[in-house]
């Protein structure tokens, strides 16, 4: 019998929903690049229901208990007295989401001699110390592409919200006002602006595709240059580095994974090279940006706005300066956890578990670490400390 330790975010304040705003989800045949959707042999949940919170359990309890395994689900994940810390010692599998990550540090991995598999229900496995996983023989897998479009849609929403000054304008209505001049004094058209993405993988490319109809000038930088025909189709300008690209842009969106090459990338130096009044959108990982440098750039006017939904740590403390800095559009980490995305990442988690327990290979595109090395998507997207 295996112990499966699953860390999920808390239920809604009024309890797990008994009804939903919509009755169904659109049918999506496959992902845009041809990758197949998650294809488990079975599911024990209703697509469109809340699966990512504690009571939702990602829909895996009937499957795991039917095989005789133990499932422990908790939201209590931080600190030496947390449920996660207590249960980790004999866990064989840990499941976590990027939105409420169970940080698997080298110290925690060392305390978990039975740990064989760490599953990210979603994409982005930087809450697992990948070098420690490599050295400890732990397989790391995630449900690649499951919520990439969800995040891309969120990015476009945040860009428009910042450039058009939507949130303060909406607040005027909530406050009973009609202050048109106040609302439009920071409102611009996106049309004609230069917009670029740091990384053009699944999310970054999806953002570029969605922005093309807005008649903007599109830029990107990525360690893997896109095909020339795709650059021509979308009118993309490629830059060899982030440093080279950002001085030309009105809007920068970060869509890169967190690893040693990207951690702290947007600090005072890089922010100082951006156009005064540029906007920065970060739905990737908070530590790609220097927390206090972002605050300084907004307070000085170097940045006109910052929006994102990634924080460090997660959940962010009540006194985190990003909650109160000027001209921000921060949300809790929700961009990849829509009910639509949850149906896909719950199904993908079930597929990974089926492969593990049946002794069949986990899909290559799901793998981040395997066999003591970066593997699959991990080998393409991540780097480890040298």
Buried (B, 14 or more C-beta within 10 A) or exposed (E): EBBBBBBBBEBEEEEEBEEEEEEEBEEEEEBEEEEEBBEBEEBBBEBBBBBBBBBBBBBBBBBBEEEEBBBBBBBBBBEEEBBBBEBBBEBBBBBBBBBBBBBBEEEBBEEBEEBBBBBBBBBBBBBBBBBBBBBBEBBBBBBBBBBBBBBBBBBBBBBEBBBBBBBBBEEBEEEEEEBEEEBEEBEBEBEEBBBBBBBBBBBBBBBBBBBBEBEBBBBBBBEEBBEEEBBEEBEBBBBEEBEEBBEBBBBBBBBBBBBEEBEBBBBEEBBBEBBEEBBBBBBBBBBBBBBEBBBBBBEEEBBBBBBBBBBBEBBBEEEBEBEEBEBBBBBBBBBBBBBBBBBBBBBBBBBBBBBBBEEEEBBEBBBBBBEEEBBBBBBBBBBBEE
